[in-house]
Amino acid sequence: MDDKIMQLKDWVAGSDNIVFFGGAGVSTASGIPDFRSSDGIYADEYDGRSPEEILSAMYFALNTEKFYDFYRSFMLHPDAKPNVVHKWLYELEAEDKLRGIVTQNIDGLHKAAGNKRVYELHGSVHENYCVDCEASYPLEKIIESEGVPHCDKCGGIIKPWVVLYGEALDKYTCIGACREISGADTMIVAGTSLAVEPAASFLEHFEGKNLIVINNEPTPADDKANLVIRGDVEDVIKQLIEMEVKNG
C-alpha cells in the first residue's frame, strides 16, 4: 500500500491538470451514508418501495408528500461538514493543480470546502426552485417546511434541483465536466462504484496519462487504470498527506 500511496503522491505532484471524479464514498467520512454498499440507503425498501422508485420523477409528481418524507429523512444532512478529502481538493485547486471536480454527490460539500470548479452532475440539495415561477429557495426552506413545500410568491410546488430517476442530466453541466476530463493529464476516480449512467461513461473522455481509481470495491474502470488503490478514499488521502508531511 505504501508504494501505491507514493505513486499517487508523485503523480499528483507532477500533474498540472488534475480532475477528480467522485461519488458517495467521498462523503461518508462526513456522516453521509452511501447508497449501494450492503448497508447503504439502497439496501432496504421503504413502505414497500425501493429508494430508486421513491426518488423518481414519476413518484415526485404523483406522491409528492411521500417523496418529501423520504427525502427529508434520508437525503438531507444539513450538519455535515467537509472532510479531509474535500479540504485536500480545495488545497489542490488553490495551488492551481486541480482542473475541476466532477461529482455525483448532491450534498454540496465540495463547494462548502471552497472549491469553485465543481460540476455537480446530479444537482445539489442546496438549490431548490418553484416548478411554476422558477423562484429559487435555499435548503432551509425545505427543512423548515412541513409536507410539500410551496412557493412564497405563487404557491407552486418547490422541487429540489437534483436529478431524479427518469430525468436527464443538465446539459451544460455535462458539457463542462466532459471538457475538463478531456483536458486533464491525471484523473482520480474515488469513492464511486461507477454503477450509474450516464455519469460513469464520462470517463471515456479522458485521454491523459494517469488514471487512478480509489475505491473499497472493484469498479468497471479498474482494468483501464494505471493505478488502483483498494481502500477508503479518506484513509488513502490521510496517508498521502502524512507522507507529504514526512517527506517535506
C-alpha positions in Angstrom: 0.0 0.0 0.0 2.8 2.4 0.8 4.2 2.0 -2.7 0.8 2.8 -4.2 0.4 5.9 -2.0 3.9 7.0 -3.0 3.0 6.6 -6.7 -0.2 8.6 -6.1 1.8 11.3 -4.4 4.3 11.5 -7.2 1.7 11.7 -9.9 -0.2 14.4 -8.1 3.0 16.4 -7.6 3.9 16.1 -11.3 0.5 17.0 -12.7 -0.9 20.4 -13.6 -4.3 19.5 -14.8 -6.0 17.0 -12.4 -9.6 16.1 -12.5 -11.3 14.4 -9.5 -14.3 12.3 -10.2 -16.1 11.3 -7.0 -19.1 9.6 -5.6 -20.8 8.8 -2.3 -17.6 7.3 -0.8 -16.1 10.8 -0.7 -18.7 12.0 1.8 -19.2 9.0 4.1 -16.5 10.4 6.5 -18.7 13.5 6.8 -21.5 11.3 8.2 -23.5 10.9 5.0 -24.3 7.3 4.2 -23.6 5.9 0.8 -26.1 4.2 -1.5 -25.0 0.9 -2.9 -23.0 -0.8 -0.2 -24.5 -3.7 1.8 -25.7 -1.3 4.5 -26.3 1.7 2.2 -29.6 3.5 1.6 -30.5 1.4 -1.4 -30.2 -1.9 0.6 -33.7 -1.5 2.0 -37.2 -0.9 0.9 -39.4 1.9 2.4 -43.1 1.4 2.6 -42.7 -1.5 0.2 -41.0 0.7 -2.4 -37.3 0.9 -3.4 -35.4 4.2 -3.0 -35.0 4.3 -6.7 -38.8 4.4 -7.2 -39.3 7.0 -4.5 -36.5 9.2 -5.9 -38.0 9.1 -9.4 -39.6 12.0 -11.3 -42.8 10.0 -11.6 -43.1 9.4 -7.9 -42.4 13.0 -7.2 -45.2 14.0 -9.5 -47.7 11.5 -8.2 -46.7 11.2 -4.5 -45.1 14.5 -3.7 -45.7 14.4 0.1 -44.3 10.9 0.5 -41.4 11.8 -1.7 -40.6 14.6 0.7 -41.0 12.4 3.8 -38.3 10.1 2.4 -36.2 13.0 1.0 -36.0 14.8 4.4 -35.3 11.6 6.3 -32.6 10.2 4.2 -31.2 12.7 1.7 -30.7 15.8 3.7 -27.7 16.2 6.1 -27.5 19.9 6.9 -25.0 19.5 9.7 -22.4 17.6 7.5 -19.1 19.3 7.1 -16.3 18.9 4.5 -13.8 16.2 5.5 -10.2 15.7 4.8 -10.8 14.7 1.1 -12.8 17.9 0.4 -10.2 20.0 2.1 -7.3 18.3 0.2 -9.1 19.0 -3.1 -9.5 22.7 -2.1 -5.8 22.9 -1.5 -5.1 21.4 -4.9 -7.3 24.0 -6.5 -5.6 26.8 -4.5 -2.3 25.5 -5.9 -3.9 25.7 -9.4 -3.2 22.0 -9.9 -6.9 20.9 -9.9 -8.6 21.5 -13.2 -12.1 20.5 -11.8 -14.2 18.3 -9.6 -16.9 16.2 -11.2 -19.1 14.8 -8.5 -22.1 12.5 -8.4 -22.9 13.8 -4.9 -25.7 16.2 -4.1 -24.5 17.3 -0.7 -22.7 20.4 -1.8 -19.7 19.7 0.4 -17.1 20.4 -2.3 -18.4 24.0 -2.6 -18.7 24.2 1.1 -14.9 23.4 1.3 -14.3 26.4 -1.0 -13.8 24.7 -4.4 -15.1 26.8 -7.4 -14.6 24.5 -10.3 -17.3 21.9 -9.3 -19.6 20.1 -11.7 -22.5 18.6 -9.7 -23.8 16.0 -12.2 -26.8 15.1 -10.1 -27.5 18.6 -8.8 -27.5 19.9 -5.2 -29.8 19.8 -2.2 -28.9 23.4 -1.6 -30.7 24.6 -4.7 -34.4 24.4 -5.0 -36.9 26.0 -7.3 -40.7 26.6 -7.8 -41.9 24.4 -10.7 -44.3 27.2 -11.8 -42.5 30.5 -11.5 -38.9 29.2 -11.1 -38.3 31.2 -7.9 -35.2 29.8 -6.1 -35.0 28.7 -2.5 -32.2 27.6 -0.1 -32.1 24.2 1.7 -33.6 25.8 4.8 -36.9 26.3 3.0 -37.2 22.5 2.6 -36.1 21.7 6.1 -38.3 24.2 7.8 -41.4 23.4 5.9 -43.8 20.5 6.5 -45.3 18.2 3.9 -44.9 19.6 0.4 -43.1 23.0 0.4 -44.8 25.7 -1.6 -43.5 28.9 -3.2 -43.9 32.1 -1.2 -44.6 34.0 -4.5 -47.0 32.0 -6.4 -47.9 28.9 -4.3 -46.4 26.4 -6.7 -44.7 23.3 -5.6 -41.0 23.6 -4.8 -38.7 20.9 -6.2 -35.1 20.2 -5.3 -32.5 20.9 -8.0 -31.5 17.2 -8.0 -31.6 14.8 -10.9 -34.3 12.2 -10.1 -34.6 8.8 -11.8 -36.1 9.4 -15.2 -34.7 12.9 -15.6 -31.8 13.9 -17.9 -28.6 15.4 -16.5 -28.2 19.1 -17.0 -26.7 19.6 -20.5 -24.3 22.5 -19.6 -23.0 20.7 -16.5 -22.3 17.7 -18.6 -20.5 19.7 -21.3 -18.3 21.4 -18.7 -17.5 18.1 -17.0 -16.5 16.4 -20.2 -14.4 19.4 -21.3 -12.4 19.3 -18.0 -12.0 15.5 -18.2 -10.8 15.6 -21.8 -8.2 18.2 -20.9 -6.8 16.5 -17.8 -3.4 14.9 -17.5 -4.3 13.0 -14.4 -7.8 11.7 -13.4 -8.6 10.5 -9.9 -11.8 8.4 -9.6 -12.7 7.9 -6.0 -15.5 6.6 -3.8 -17.7 5.5 -6.6 -18.8 2.1 -7.9 -19.3 3.7 -11.4 -22.7 1.9 -11.5 -24.7 4.9 -12.5 -25.0 6.0 -16.1 -24.6 8.3 -17.9 -22.1 9.7 -15.4 -19.9 6.6 -15.5 -19.4 6.9 -19.2 -17.8 10.3 -18.8 -14.5 8.6 -18.1 -14.4 7.7 -21.8 -13.4 11.4 -22.5 -10.2 11.0 -20.5 -7.1 10.9 -22.8 -4.5 11.9 -20.2 -1.5 10.0 -18.8 -2.6 8.8 -15.3 -5.9 7.2 -14.5 -6.2 6.4 -10.8 -9.0 4.5 -9.1 -9.5 4.6 -5.3 -12.4 2.6 -4.0 -13.3 -0.1 -1.5 -14.8 -2.4 -4.2 -13.8 -3.2 -7.8 -15.1 -0.8 -10.5 -15.5 -1.1 -14.2 -12.6 1.3 -14.7 -10.0 -0.8 -12.8 -8.8 -2.6 -16.0 -8.1 0.8 -17.7 -6.5 2.4 -14.7 -2.7 2.9 -14.3 -3.1 2.7 -10.5 -5.8 1.0 -8.4 -5.9 1.6 -4.7 -8.4 -0.6 -2.9 -9.5 1.2 0.2 -11.5 4.0 1.7 -10.8 7.3 0.0 -10.5 9.3 3.3 -7.9 6.8 4.6 -5.9 7.0 1.4 -5.8 10.8 1.3 -4.9 10.9 5.0 -1.9 8.6 4.3 -1.0 10.7 1.3 -1.0 13.9 3.4 1.1 12.2 6.1 3.6 11.0 3.5 3.8 14.5 2.1 4.5 16.0 5.6 7.1 13.3 6.4 8.9 13.7 3.1 8.7 17.5 3.1 
